[in-house]
Amino acid sequence: MPMYNSTDIEKDLLDVSKKVEAMNNNYEIILVDDGSKNSCFNEAKKLKHPKIKVIGYKLNKGKGNALKFGFNFSDGEYIIFLDTGGDLDATQIKNFLKILYESHSDVVIGSKKHPKSIVHYPFFRKIMSKIYQTINLLLFGLNIKDTQVGLKLFRREVLEKVMPKIIVKRFAFDLELLVIINKLGYKIVEAPIKLEYNFKSTIKPSAVISMLWDTLAIFYRLKILRWYQLNEKK
């Protein structure tokens, strides 16, 4: 779980822990603080829970960097990326695991565009999401309707193969991750989600520009430099 300037983090962690515990007591929650400026890191550290590990670093480097950093501290067979904030209820993890087993897939990602999804988020974000996924289809042939949802499930072997190749640390991390996974031939399945957007964050023009720039950089590495192929471990 990546964290940056979170509020009510103790409540958030206990809620997730309680819901995951109900599914399986063999789990660990790794909270990664991405250089928060408020007191959320200290608040999280005060929470003494045997299944919750709180780690982090001082300089903000982006959500992607937090997830890559946190993976180094994990040892489970299945790895879940889950955003903090409570927009995505942790009970949905159970269905993700069910889909992974039944579809014999390697990765299950949440999708706002899935016909069974129940989502409430701003119209402007819907438009931006549609444009971005169209760009991804044209540039990468990535037939995924939604790359950006903060709930994803992976078999460990997939991330062990892919994480060393990741360069993007911020806005286009999810895209680079899925582009590499797709390139390596792993099976990705999209799953329905229930999303209650909290309306606290906004999309800044600078973030949009950075995301598009990172997207083009991924295309350049994949199609021109063939960097991912050259750096694939034999």
C-alpha positions in Angstrom: 0.0 0.0 0.0 1.6 3.3 -1.1 1.0 6.3 1.0 1.6 10.0 0.5 0.1 12.6 3.0 -2.7 10.3 3.9 -5.3 11.1 6.5 -6.9 8.6 9.0 -4.2 6.1 8.0 -4.6 4.1 11.3 -8.3 3.6 10.5 -7.5 2.7 6.9 -4.9 0.1 7.9 -7.1 -1.5 10.5 -10.0 -1.7 8.1 -7.9 -3.4 5.4 -6.3 -5.7 7.9 -9.7 -6.8 9.3 -11.1 -7.5 5.9 -8.1 -9.4 4.7 -7.9 -11.4 7.9 -11.5 -12.6 7.3 -10.2 -14.1 4.0 -7.0 -15.7 5.1 -4.8 -15.1 8.2 -1.6 -15.8 6.2 -1.0 -12.3 5.0 1.1 -9.2 5.5 0.4 -5.6 4.8 3.4 -3.5 3.8 2.7 0.3 4.0 5.2 2.4 2.0 5.5 6.1 2.8 6.5 8.0 -0.3 8.1 11.0 1.5 4.9 12.4 3.1 5.0 15.9 4.4 2.4 15.5 7.1 2.4 13.2 10.2 0.9 10.1 8.6 4.2 8.1 8.7 4.6 8.6 12.4 0.9 7.8 13.0 1.3 4.6 11.1 4.4 3.6 13.0 2.5 4.0 16.3 0.2 1.2 15.2 1.7 -2.0 16.6 0.2 -4.8 14.6 1.9 -8.1 13.9 0.7 -8.2 10.3 1.4 -4.6 9.4 4.9 -3.4 8.3 5.5 0.3 7.9 8.5 1.5 5.8 9.3 4.5 3.7 11.9 7.2 2.8 12.1 11.0 3.2 12.1 12.2 -0.4 8.8 12.0 -2.5 9.6 9.9 -5.6 6.2 8.8 -6.8 3.7 6.0 -6.3 5.5 3.7 -8.7 8.7 4.0 -6.8 6.8 3.3 -3.5 5.4 0.1 -5.0 8.7 -1.0 -6.4 10.4 -0.3 -3.1 7.8 -2.1 -1.1 8.0 -5.2 -3.3 11.6 -5.7 -2.0 10.2 -6.3 1.5 7.6 -8.8 0.4 7.9 -12.6 0.4 4.3 -13.8 -0.4 3.3 -16.0 -3.4 0.7 -13.4 -4.3 1.2 -9.7 -4.3 -1.6 -7.1 -4.2 -1.2 -3.4 -4.9 -3.9 -1.5 -3.1 -4.2 2.3 -2.8 -4.7 3.9 0.6 -7.7 6.2 1.2 -10.5 3.7 1.2 -11.8 4.4 -2.4 -11.3 0.7 -3.1 -12.8 -1.7 -0.5 -10.4 -4.5 0.5 -13.1 -7.1 0.4 -12.8 -7.0 -3.4 -9.5 -8.9 -3.1 -11.4 -12.1 -2.5 -13.0 -11.9 -5.9 -9.7 -11.0 -7.6 -8.2 -14.2 -6.2 -11.2 -16.2 -7.4 -10.8 -14.8 -10.9 -7.0 -15.5 -10.9 -7.6 -19.2 -10.0 -10.6 -19.7 -12.3 -9.0 -17.9 -15.3 -5.6 -19.4 -14.8 -4.2 -15.9 -15.2 -1.0 -14.3 -14.0 -2.3 -10.9 -13.2 -5.8 -9.5 -12.3 -6.3 -5.8 -12.5 -9.3 -3.7 -11.5 -11.1 -1.9 -14.3 -13.6 1.0 -14.1 -14.7 0.0 -17.6 -15.7 -3.6 -16.7 -19.5 -4.0 -17.4 -20.0 -5.2 -13.8 -18.1 -2.4 -12.2 -19.9 0.1 -9.9 -18.0 3.4 -10.0 -18.6 7.0 -9.0 -16.0 9.4 -10.1 -15.9 12.8 -12.0 -17.0 13.1 -15.6 -13.8 14.8 -16.5 -11.8 11.9 -15.2 -13.9 9.5 -17.3 -13.0 11.6 -20.4 -9.3 11.7 -19.5 -9.3 7.9 -18.9 -10.9 7.2 -22.2 -8.4 9.3 -24.1 -5.5 7.8 -22.3 -6.5 4.2 -22.9 -7.1 4.9 -26.6 -3.5 6.3 -26.8 -2.3 3.1 -25.1 -4.1 0.9 -27.6 -2.7 2.8 -30.6 0.9 3.0 -29.3 1.3 -0.5 -27.6 -1.6 -2.6 -28.9 -2.4 -3.0 -25.2 -6.0 -4.3 -25.2 -6.7 -3.3 -21.7 -9.6 -0.9 -21.0 -8.2 0.6 -17.8 -4.6 0.5 -16.6 -4.8 3.0 -13.7 -7.0 1.4 -11.0 -5.2 1.1 -7.7 -6.1 -2.5 -7.1 -4.0 -5.2 -8.8 -3.1 -8.8 -8.0 0.0 -10.6 -9.3 1.7 -13.9 -9.0 5.0 -13.3 -7.4 7.0 -14.7 -10.3 5.6 -12.0 -12.6 6.8 -9.1 -10.5 10.2 -10.8 -9.9 10.7 -10.8 -13.7 9.2 -7.3 -14.4 10.2 -5.0 -11.5 13.9 -4.8 -12.5 12.9 -3.4 -15.9 10.7 -0.6 -14.5 12.0 2.9 -15.1 9.0 5.1 -14.6 8.5 6.0 -10.9 5.5 8.3 -11.1 2.4 8.8 -13.3 2.9 6.1 -16.0 4.2 3.4 -13.7 1.1 1.2 -14.1 1.3 1.5 -17.9 5.0 0.5 -18.1 4.3 -2.4 -15.7 1.5 -3.8 -17.8 3.3 -3.1 -21.1 6.2 -5.2 -20.0 4.0 -8.0 -18.5 2.1 -8.1 -21.8 5.3 -8.2 -23.8 6.6 -11.2 -21.8 3.4 -13.1 -22.6 1.8 -13.3 -19.1 -2.0 -13.4 -19.0 -3.7 -10.3 -17.7 -7.4 -10.3 -16.8 -9.6 -7.3 -16.0 -11.9 -7.5 -13.0 -15.0 -5.5 -11.9 -14.6 -3.1 -9.0 -16.6 -1.0 -6.7 -15.1 2.5 -6.6 -16.2 5.3 -4.3 -14.0 8.2 -5.4 -13.3 10.6 -2.5 -13.0 13.8 -4.6 -10.0 15.0 -2.6 -7.4 14.9 -5.4 -7.3 16.9 -8.7 -5.5 16.4 -12.0 -2.9 19.1 -12.5 -1.9 20.1 -16.1 1.7 19.3 -15.1 0.8 15.8 -14.1 -1.0 15.2 -17.4 2.0 16.5 -19.3 4.4 14.3 -17.3 2.2 11.2 -17.8 2.1 11.7 -21.6 5.9 12.3 -21.7 6.5 9.1 -19.7 4.1 7.2 -22.0 6.1 8.3 -25.1 9.3 7.4 -23.3 7.9 3.9 -22.7 7.0 3.7 -26.4 10.5 4.8 -27.4 12.2 2.2 -25.1 9.8 -0.6 -26.3 9.6 0.0 -30.0 12.8 2.0 -30.9 15.5 1.0 -28.4 13.9 -2.4 -27.7 15.3 -1.8 -24.2 13.0 -4.2 -22.4 13.9 -7.1 -24.7 17.6 -6.4 -24.5 17.4 -6.3 -20.7 15.4 -9.5 -20.3 17.1 -12.0 -18.1 17.9 -15.3 -19.8 
